[in-house]
Amino acid sequence: MDGLRVSDADRMRVVAALERHTAAGRLSLDEFSDRVGRALAAATRHDLARVTSDLPAEPASQSRQLLLAFLLAMLTMAGLALVLVLGR
């Protein structure tokens, strides 16, 4: 599976992860620049995995938590709109 070719979207997800790791202080700007170049040149999953292999895995639940918070906010707004419409 590591020999499978990657898409531009796959490469950009790794670049975004490198940005977060740099912001967290795990990478210097020089390391970031080098790794972005390697990520953008990656042809396979193995190539991409090597770019971030020494960095801690990012919690996948973080994006789920943001999605859940967004959905709850939208439901709350819909409920308030319904109350306003029915209260007229």
N, C-alpha and C positions, 0 to 999 in steps of 0.2 A: 504493500500500500504506500510506502514511503517514496516509491518511484513514480507515483502518479504526478502528472503535471498540474501546476497551480494556475489560478486565474489572477487577473489584475486585482479583483476584489480580495482574494486571499492575501496577496502582497500588501494591500493597503490596510488590512486588519492587523498584520504584523507591524507595519509602520506606526499605526495608532497605538499599539501595545508598547512599542519602543518609546513613543512620546510620553506615555504614562509612566514608564519606568525611569525615564530621564527626569521627569518632573518630580518623581519620588526620590531622586538623588542616587539611583542605582547605576546610572550611566553618566559619564562625562559627555560634553558636547562632541568631542572628537570620537568617542566610542559610538555615540548616537549616529553621527554622520557616516561612519564606516559601516555600521550595521544596516542603516537605511539603504546604502548602496548595495550591500549584499542581498538584502530583502528584495529590492527592486530587480536585481539580476537573477533571482532564484527561478529555477525552472521546475523543480520538483518539491514535494512536501518535505523530503529529507533536507534539501537546501534551506528551506524556510525554518525547519525545526532547529537546525544548527545555529541560526541567528539568535535564537532566544533560549537555547538549551541550558545556559547557566543562570537564567533569571527565574525567580519564583513564579509559579503559575498564578494567574489572576483569577480571583473568585468569579465563577460564572453567575453566581447568585446576585451579584451586584446589578447586572443588567435586568435581571428578573425583578429585583426590588424596585428599580426605577420604573419598569413597565407597570408593575402592580400599583405603585404610587400614582402614576399618571391615570390609570384606569379608575382608581378610587376617586381622584379629583374630578374626572369627567362625570362619573356617576353622581357625585355630590352636586356638581353644577347642574346636571340634568334634573335632579330632585328639586333643587332650589327653583329652577325655571318652572317646573310643574306646579310647585306651591304658589309661585307668583301668578301664574296663569289662572289657576283654580281660585285664587283668592280675590280675583277682580270681580 
